[in-house]
Every structure is written in structure tokens, then in C-alpha cells.
Amino acid sequence: MDSVDSVFDPLRDFAKDSVRLVKRCHKPDRKEFTKVATRTAIGFVVMGFVGFFVKLIFIPINNIIVGAS
């Protein structure tokens, strides 16, 4: 019986925690949603620029190392 409890106890705890999380969650209002969406968009743009500039910097370095003929 202990082996059965050792299998089902973590599952039971996970189910309790999941139900508590779902009860605590709420739908964001318009202000909160726009704030999150704006910050996410800014993050995408910043990461895009970082990737672009890294690529821009490493193209000449790669050409120097490989030796463009």
C-alpha cells in the first residue's frame, strides 16, 4: 500500500496545486494586456536588432578569417 501511496501522493499534490493556480488566475484587463503586448513587441524588436548587428559585425570578420578570394 505504501508503494501505491508513493506513486499517487505526488500526483494528488500536483492536482491540488494546479486547481489552486487556476482559481487564482484572472483574465487580464485591456490596460494590463496592452502593457504586456507592448513590452513583448519591444523585446522582439530589440532582439532583432541585436541579431542584425551581431550578423553585421561577424560578416566582415568571417571574410577576413576565411579570406575572400
Z-matrix of the N, CA and C atoms (Angstrom, degrees):
N
C 1 1.454
C 2 1.533 1 110.76
N 3 1.324 2 116.27 1 -33.04
C 4 1.466 3 119.45 2 179.65
C 5 1.520 4 111.52 3 -66.14
N 6 1.333 5 116.09 4 -35.47
C 7 1.459 6 118.34 5 179.56
C 8 1.521 7 111.07 6 -68.01
N 9 1.333 8 117.03 7 -33.87
C 10 1.459 9 120.70 8 177.25
C 11 1.526 10 109.82 9 -68.77
N 12 1.326 11 116.57 10 -42.72
C 13 1.471 12 120.26 11 178.18
C 14 1.516 13 111.53 12 -64.93
N 15 1.324 14 117.28 13 -35.70
C 16 1.465 15 119.86 14 179.99
C 17 1.527 16 111.36 15 -67.81
N 18 1.331 17 117.31 16 -23.20
C 19 1.460 18 120.89 17 177.15
C 20 1.526 19 110.62 18 -84.53
N 21 1.332 20 116.70 19 -42.10
C 22 1.457 21 120.05 20 -173.22
C 23 1.524 22 114.16 21 -86.60
N 24 1.322 23 119.01 22 -21.18
C 25 1.474 24 120.76 23 179.62
C 26 1.528 25 112.62 24 -62.30
N 27 1.346 26 119.72 25 -47.01
C 28 1.474 27 117.98 26 176.96
C 29 1.527 28 112.77 27 -63.08
N 30 1.323 29 117.25 28 -35.85
C 31 1.462 30 120.04 29 177.70
C 32 1.520 31 111.35 30 -66.28
N 33 1.316 32 116.56 31 -40.91
C 34 1.466 33 121.46 32 178.31
C 35 1.530 34 110.38 33 -64.56
N 36 1.335 35 116.91 34 -43.59
C 37 1.468 36 120.52 35 177.96
C 38 1.524 37 111.08 36 -63.17
N 39 1.321 38 116.80 37 -41.24
C 40 1.460 39 120.79 38 178.43
C 41 1.524 40 110.50 39 -62.75
N 42 1.324 41 117.04 40 -42.00
C 43 1.470 42 120.60 41 179.40
C 44 1.523 43 110.59 42 -64.04
N 45 1.320 44 117.89 43 -42.33
C 46 1.478 45 121.33 44 178.53
C 47 1.528 46 110.37 45 -62.28
N 48 1.331 47 116.63 46 -45.61
C 49 1.460 48 120.37 47 179.76
C 50 1.526 49 111.44 48 -64.26
N 51 1.324 50 116.89 49 -38.18
C 52 1.463 51 120.55 50 179.46
C 53 1.517 52 111.25 51 -65.57
N 54 1.327 53 117.09 52 -43.61
C 55 1.467 54 120.62 53 178.73
C 56 1.517 55 110.06 54 -63.45
N 57 1.317 56 117.72 55 -41.37
C 58 1.465 57 121.10 56 179.12
C 59 1.529 58 110.69 57 -63.47
N 60 1.330 59 117.15 58 -40.00
C 61 1.464 60 120.97 59 178.54
C 62 1.524 61 111.44 60 -64.72
N 63 1.319 62 117.27 61 -44.55
C 64 1.459 63 120.56 62 -178.72
C 65 1.525 64 110.51 63 -65.47
N 66 1.325 65 117.50 64 -37.93
C 67 1.469 66 120.25 65 178.31
C 68 1.526 67 111.31 66 -66.95
N 69 1.325 68 116.71 67 -32.01
C 70 1.460 69 121.03 68 -177.44
C 71 1.532 70 112.54 69 -80.12
N 72 1.328 71 118.25 70 -25.25
C 73 1.460 72 122.35 71 -178.01
C 74 1.523 73 110.88 72 -68.64
N 75 1.314 74 114.88 73 151.70
C 76 1.459 75 119.86 74 176.74
C 77 1.525 76 108.56 75 -139.95
N 78 1.309 77 114.93 76 158.33
C 79 1.458 78 120.57 77 178.91
C 80 1.525 79 107.97 78 -78.15
N 81 1.334 80 118.27 79 131.21
C 82 1.465 81 119.38 80 -178.78
C 83 1.531 82 111.55 81 -69.25
N 84 1.319 83 115.09 82 144.75
C 85 1.466 84 118.46 83 175.18
C 86 1.531 85 108.80 84 -79.34
N 87 1.303 86 116.31 85 177.86
C 88 1.466 87 121.43 86 -174.48
C 89 1.529 88 111.37 87 -61.82
N 90 1.313 89 117.58 88 -40.42
C 91 1.469 90 121.47 89 -178.15
C 92 1.537 91 110.47 90 -64.91
N 93 1.315 92 116.15 91 -46.58
C 94 1.460 93 120.06 92 -179.17
C 95 1.534 94 110.73 93 -65.71
N 96 1.328 95 116.67 94 -40.35
C 97 1.464 96 120.19 95 179.74
C 98 1.522 97 111.17 96 -64.13
N 99 1.351 98 116.72 97 -43.43
C 100 1.474 99 118.89 98 -179.54
C 101 1.521 100 110.15 99 -65.66
N 102 1.315 101 117.18 100 -36.91
C 103 1.461 102 120.30 101 179.31
C 104 1.533 103 110.50 102 -63.20
N 105 1.322 104 116.67 103 -46.38
C 106 1.467 105 120.53 104 -179.44
C 107 1.527 106 110.41 105 -66.72
N 108 1.339 107 117.42 106 -42.45
C 109 1.461 108 120.81 107 -179.20
C 110 1.528 109 111.04 108 -64.85
N 111 1.328 110 117.04 109 -40.20
C 112 1.463 111 120.73 110 179.35
C 113 1.522 112 110.87 111 -64.79
N 114 1.316 113 116.32 112 -45.31
C 115 1.469 114 118.88 113 -179.37
C 116 1.520 115 111.72 114 -66.70
N 117 1.318 116 116.92 115 -34.86
C 118 1.461 117 119.87 116 176.76
C 119 1.524 118 110.59 117 -66.24
N 120 1.326 119 116.78 118 -42.64
C 121 1.467 120 120.69 119 178.71
C 122 1.529 121 110.72 120 -63.57
N 123 1.321 122 117.03 121 -41.47
C 124 1.470 123 120.54 122 177.36
C 125 1.528 124 110.02 123 -61.94
N 126 1.328 125 117.09 124 -40.42
C 127 1.471 126 120.85 125 177.54
C 128 1.511 127 112.25 126 -62.07
N 129 1.350 128 116.70 127 -42.41
C 130 1.467 129 120.15 128 177.48
C 131 1.520 130 110.68 129 -61.86
N 132 1.321 131 117.22 130 -43.95
C 133 1.465 132 120.83 131 -178.37
C 134 1.529 133 110.59 132 -65.21
N 135 1.327 134 116.55 133 -43.89
C 136 1.466 135 120.27 134 179.90
C 137 1.529 136 110.46 135 -62.73
N 138 1.333 137 116.85 136 -45.26
C 139 1.460 138 118.92 137 179.56
C 140 1.529 139 111.28 138 -65.57
N 141 1.319 140 117.50 139 -33.47
C 142 1.456 141 120.39 140 175.99
C 143 1.511 142 111.90 141 -64.15
N 144 1.344 143 116.58 142 -44.60
C 145 1.458 144 119.87 143 178.07
C 146 1.517 145 111.89 144 -65.12
N 147 1.323 146 116.91 145 -39.21
C 148 1.464 147 119.46 146 178.09
C 149 1.524 148 109.85 147 -61.77
N 150 1.326 149 117.25 148 -46.68
C 151 1.461 150 120.36 149 178.51
C 152 1.520 151 112.11 150 -62.03
N 153 1.350 152 116.49 151 -40.17
C 154 1.458 153 120.47 152 179.24
C 155 1.520 154 111.53 153 -63.24
N 156 1.339 155 116.84 154 -45.87
C 157 1.460 156 119.41 155 -178.73
C 158 1.520 157 112.13 156 -69.96
N 159 1.321 158 117.42 157 -34.68
C 160 1.471 159 118.74 158 175.91
C 161 1.520 160 109.83 159 -63.88
N 162 1.320 161 116.43 160 -44.12
C 163 1.470 162 120.34 161 177.39
C 164 1.526 163 110.45 162 -62.98
N 165 1.338 164 116.55 163 -40.20
C 166 1.457 165 121.40 164 -179.62
C 167 1.524 166 111.16 165 -64.44
N 168 1.303 167 117.34 166 -35.79
C 169 1.465 168 121.30 167 -179.77
C 170 1.528 169 110.76 168 -75.72
N 171 1.338 170 117.94 169 -39.62
C 172 1.454 171 120.06 170 -173.28
C 173 1.518 172 114.28 171 -82.63
N 174 1.322 173 119.55 172 -15.08
C 175 1.471 174 120.13 173 176.41
C 176 1.534 175 110.77 174 -63.35
N 177 1.351 176 119.88 175 -50.87
C 178 1.480 177 117.97 176 177.45
C 179 1.528 178 113.04 177 -64.84
N 180 1.319 179 117.36 178 -36.54
C 181 1.464 180 119.86 179 179.35
C 182 1.521 181 109.59 180 -63.46
N 183 1.329 182 116.40 181 -43.33
C 184 1.467 183 120.39 182 178.43
C 185 1.522 184 110.98 183 -63.01
N 186 1.321 185 117.41 184 -39.28
C 187 1.459 186 120.02 185 178.80
C 188 1.533 187 111.16 186 -65.98
N 189 1.317 188 117.33 187 -35.70
C 190 1.465 189 120.60 188 177.89
C 191 1.520 190 109.86 189 -67.81
N 192 1.328 191 117.47 190 -43.62
C 193 1.460 192 121.07 191 -177.18
C 194 1.531 193 110.23 192 -68.73
N 195 1.329 194 117.13 193 -47.27
C 196 1.461 195 120.53 194 -177.44
C 197 1.526 196 109.95 195 -73.98
N 198 1.318 197 116.89 196 -32.29
C 199 1.457 198 119.99 197 -179.90
C 200 1.506 199 111.23 198 81.71
N 201 1.307 200 114.84 199 79.97
C 202 1.468 201 120.23 200 -179.51
C 203 1.521 202 109.79 201 -61.93
N 204 1.302 203 115.44 202 126.72
C 205 1.469 204 119.52 203 -177.52
C 206 1.498 205 111.05 204 -95.92
